[in-house]
Amino acid sequence: MNKIVTWIVVVAVVVVGGYALFKGKPSFVANNEPIKIGVIVPLTGDLAFIGEAARNGANLAIDKVNANTGLKHKYSLIVEDDSFDAKKTASAINKLMSIDKVDAVISLSSTGGNVVAPIAEQNKLPHIGLASDSNVAKGDYNFIHWTRPQEEVDMMISELVKRKLTKVAIIGVNQQGFKAINDDLVNKSSGAGITVVGNEVFNPGDKDFKTTISRAGKNNPDIYILGAFTPELEILAKQMKDLGVKQPLTSIESFGITDKPAIFEGQWFVDAAVSSGGFNDEYKTKYGKEVGPASANTYDAVNLFVMAVEATGNYGRPTGAEIVKQLLKVSDYSSAFGKLSVSPEGEFISQPSVKIIKDGKAVEVK
């Protein structure tokens, strides 16, 4: 009996002593297990150069985050390759949730975002898609961090009017992001005195564009607006040259996401937002190369999730709802693009840019 009493007293002392020792010093999540952020990007296939740039941006962010000793949590990235293939995107998001148990996820492109969004919504997983299609932001748990089509289209129309180009032909791929851009462009053109004299759509993987080019050019446009990814974009441009097309070419985003920009030397185009000099310098110092497509967006997305998790005030693992609540409060947030705010629909607003291909590089026109 005395042994039992003694044991109870010892336990009580340990409990009380432990409480006194750790009171006001909460521990990290689940015995120092980090908050996990999944990243789904193409690291193989024709668009691997975009996925590599996006991964670099995410890694730059996570390294800086974990060097900050003042944060409540540690963070880790789990990167999955989807080869820009919707089926692989589905496998990647299911693996990140079921095996890795991620707390948030980032996807790249409207194709991937439209796969991830409904799954994230169903599982209450915060998701930031780097996408043009507003459908990627549908639901309570989905967000977009990419320059919106409406702003890019407004910029394109402004440039066309300024350059007195009144007849345009559009040739674009059948993909959600480009469709969102195309639909808005067609809707707004007539009100600006611009006539769309050709509007041709092709499927991903197409290689022969001769008939498409012929149809698009039958009404003698002043300029062609191309909407495509690598390698179709480059094949399309070569076939246009081979067919003797003399009119200038432009695009919304496409010339900024090719690994062969020299093909479009001297051509202007509308692109997504331009990242700031500070981020650009950090990226170049770390990787020894210029900032690539989507790298600033993944950098921001990682930092936005970290900001949201830290702001929950939760020293345990925060819920998806708690993270989302903080993301919806973002206003004048200092991002790689300058000040960033979120719309009620979950879209982080950034401003488009006008660029020109000069000496094989896309350079902002100021």
N, C-alpha and C positions, 0 to 999 in steps of 0.2 A: 504493500500500500504506500509506504514512504517513497519507494522507487517511482511509483506512478505520479505522486504529487511532485516529486523533484523533476521528473520529465516534463510535466505540464508547465512548471515554472520556467524551465530552460527554454521551452518552445516559445512561451510568452515573451521572454526577454529578447530572444532572437527576432521575433516578429516586430516588437516595439522598436528594438534597436535598428532593425532594417528599415523600418518606416522613417525613423528619425534621420538615418543616414542618407536615404534617397529622396526624402521629401523635397520637392522643388527641383529635382534633377531627373526628369523622366528619361527613360532609355529609348533607344532607337526602335523602329518597328521590328517586331518579331525577332528579338535577339539580334539586332543589327542587320537583319535582312533588308536589302535596299528596296526602294520603290522602283518598280520595273516599268520601263517605257519600251513598247514594241515599235519597230520601224520596218515598214514593208516597202522595198524599193527594187527596181530591176538591176541586178548585179551581173547578169549574163544576158546575152542577146544583143540586138542592134542598139538598144537604148541603155546599155550598161554604163556608158559615160555619164548619163544623167543620174543614174542610181549611185555611182561612185561619188559624184559631187554632193548629192543629198546626204549620203552617209558621212562624208567628210564634215559637212555642216553640223550634223547631229553630234559627231564625236568631238568637234571643237567645243560645242556647248557643254556636253557632259563633263569634259575634262575641267573646264572652268568652274562648273557647278560643284564638283567634288573637291576642288581645291579650296572651296569656301568653308572654313571650319565653323562658321556661325550658323549653319543650317541645322534644322532639327533632324533631317534624314540624310541618308546616302542614296544615290541614284545609280541605276545601271541601264544600259541599252541592250536590247536583244534585236538584232537586225536579221530580217528574213528576205531572201531573194524571190521575187515573183516573175522575173523575166518579162514583165509587162504583159502577163498572161492572166486573164481573169480566173481561170481554174486554179492556177498556182497561188493567186492572191487569196482565194477561198481557203486553200490548204494552209497558207501561212497564218491567216488570222485565227483559224481554228486551233492550230498548234500553239500560237502565242497565248491563247486563252486557256486551253485545256492542260497543256504541259508546263508552260512557263509562268502561267498565272500573272500576266501583266496587269498593271494598274491603269494603263492608258496606251493608246496606239496612234501612230502616224502612218498615213498612207500617201502614195504619190500617184497623181493623175486622176482624171474623172473616171477612167475605166476601173482602176483599183478602188477608188473611193466609193463607187456605187456598189461594189461587192462588200466592202467592209461596213458601210453605214448601217444597213438593216441588221447585221449581226451585232454590231456594237450597241445599237439601240435596244435590241432584244435582251442583251446581256448587261445593260447599264454600264457599258465601258466607255469612258470618255475617248473621243476620237477626233483628231484634227486631220482633215484631208487637204492635200495640196492639189486643188482641183478648180476648174472653171465652172463645172456644172453645179448649179445651186441645189440640186437634188441631194448632193452629198452632205449638205448641212441639215437635211430633214430630220426631225425628231429632237428630243431633249439632250441627247448625248453626243451629237455630231456638230462639228464646226468645220469651217473652211479657212485656210490661210493662203490665199492666192488673190491676185488682182482680179476683180470681178469683170465679167464680159461687158457689162453695161458701160463701165468706165473706159474700157479699152476700145469699144465700138465708138463711143462718143469722141475719143481721141482720133480714131481713124477717119471718121467723117469730117472732123475739123481739118485734118491734114489734106484730105481729098478736096475739100472746098477751097482751102488756101492755095492748093496747087492747080486749081481749075480742072480737075479730073472728074468729069461728069458721067462717064460711062464705064462701069466696072464689070468684070467677069470674075466669078468666084469658082475655084476648084478646090474641093475639100474632102477630107476623109470622113467616112461614116463612123464617128466616135463622139461620145456624149459631150466632151468639152468643146470640140470644134463645132458641133451642132448648136450648142448654146450661143457661141459667138456668131455663127452664120445666121441663125434665126433673128438675133437682135440687129445684126447689120442690115438684113433685108428689110426688117420692119421700120428701121429709122432712115433708110436711104432716101426714099421718095420725098419725105418732108424736108430734106436738105437739098433737093434739086439734083439728086444722084440717081441714075437709072442702072439697075442691075440687068445687064443685057445677056448674061449667061450665068447659070448656077448649077454646076456639075458636081456630083457626089460619087466617090469611088470607095471601094471596100479595102480594109487593111489587107496587105499582102499583094494587092494588084501590082503588076509590073508593066503592063502595056497601056499607055495613056493616050495613044495617038488619036483615037476616036473621041475621047473625052476632050482633048485639047481642041480638036476641030470644031466640036459643037460649041464649046465655050467661046471660041473666037469668031464665030460666023457673023456676028453683028459688030465686029471691029471695035472692041473696047479700048478705052484709053489706057487701062492698066489692069493687070491680073492680080487678084488677091488669092494667095495660096494658103491652104490650111492642111498641114500634114506633118507626120513624124518621119524621122530617119527609118528606113532607107527610101521610102516612097517619095519623100520630098525631093531628094537629090535626083532620083530617076526621073521624076516629073519635070524638073528644071532642065535636065539634059535633053529630054525628048522635045521640050518646047524650043530649045535652041536648035536642035537638029531639024525641026520643022520650020525654022525660019521666023519664029515669033520675035518681033522687034520691039513690041511695047514693054514698058518697064514692069517689073514684078515687085510685089510687096506682100506683107503678111501681117497677121496678128499673132505674135509669139513664135511662129514656126522658125523664122530666121535666127531666133535667139536660142533655139534648142536643137540646133544641128551641130555635129562635130566637124562639118565642112563649110563653115561660113564663107570662105573665099569664093565659093561658087556664086554667091550673091553680091560680089564686090560692087560697091557704089550704090546699092539699092537701100532705100530707107524702109523702115517698118515700125509698127507699134508693138511694144513689148510690155511685159509685166513690170512691176515696180523695180526701181534700181536700188540696190543695197548701198548703205552708207560707207564712207571712206574708212571709218574705224574698223568695221567688220571686215571689209575687203583687205585691209592691211594685216589683220590678225590671220585671216585665212591664208594669204600669200606667204606669210612668215612661217606658218605651220606646215603647209603643203608644198610650197615652192611653185605655185601656179596661180593663175587668175581664178577668181570666183566662178564656179560653174552653175548651170541651171539648177534651181531649187535648193541650193546649199544654204542660202540665207533663210529660206522658209523653214527648213528642218531645224536650223539653229534656233530660230524664234519659237518653233513649236515645242522643242524640248524645254526651253526657258519658260514658256508660258505654262506648261504642265508643272514645272518645278515651283514657279511662283504660286500657282493655284494650290498645290499640295501644302506648301509652307504656310499659306494664308488661312488654311482651314483651322489652324490652332489645334490640330489633332496630333498628338504624339504617338498614337497608334496608327494603324493603316486606315487612311481616309476612304470613305465610300466614293463611288463614282458620282453620286449626287452632290456630295460636298465639293468635289473638284469642279464639277460643272458650274455650281453656284458661284465660285470664284472667277471662273473664266468669263462668265456673263457680266462681271463687273469691270472688265478691262476697259480703261479709258486713258488716252494719252500715255500709253505704255511705251517705254523706250526700247525699241526693237532694232533689228539690223536694217530696217527701212526708215528709221526715224520714229515719230510718234504713231502709235497704233491704237485703234479703238475697235470694239466689236459691235455689230448691229444686233438688233433683237432677234434676227434670224440665225445668229451664230456665225456671221461672216466677218472676219477681221479685215478692215478696210485699208487698202493701200492704193496709191495712185500710179497709173500707167506712165510709160515713157515713150519717147520717139527716139529711135536709134538709126544708125547707118552703118553698113559694113565698110570698114576702112582698113586697108592693109590686112585683110583677113580676119578682122575682129569687129564685134558689135560695139559701137561707140555711141554714147548718148548724145543726142542733138540738143544743145542748150540755147 
